[in-house]
């Protein structure tokens, strides 16, 4: 649960333009590949997040921005097929290069 909470905090920061980390699409897709996350599950997480944001009195326009950013990533999270080994290896290599670059900056 702690990992999921941290993941959501980072993604909300990203959605609001203040990223702790970036979320290149391939990395996001790889992280959800083969998990068989359904639209219903995705929607439930968005609904829970919205309730939390409302509870913390986040402005409606910001909630809408966050939900829009999350919705744009739906195709990278919901029912993503398991990746071929070669594609997974390529993304792993890209991630490694990306992280090295981020550590230098």
PyMOL commands that set and color helices and strands:
alter all, ss='L'
color gray80, all
select helices_A, chain A and resi 2-15+25-32+39-55+60-71+74-76+85-104
alter helices_A, ss='H'
color red, helices_A
deselect
rebuild
show_as cartoon
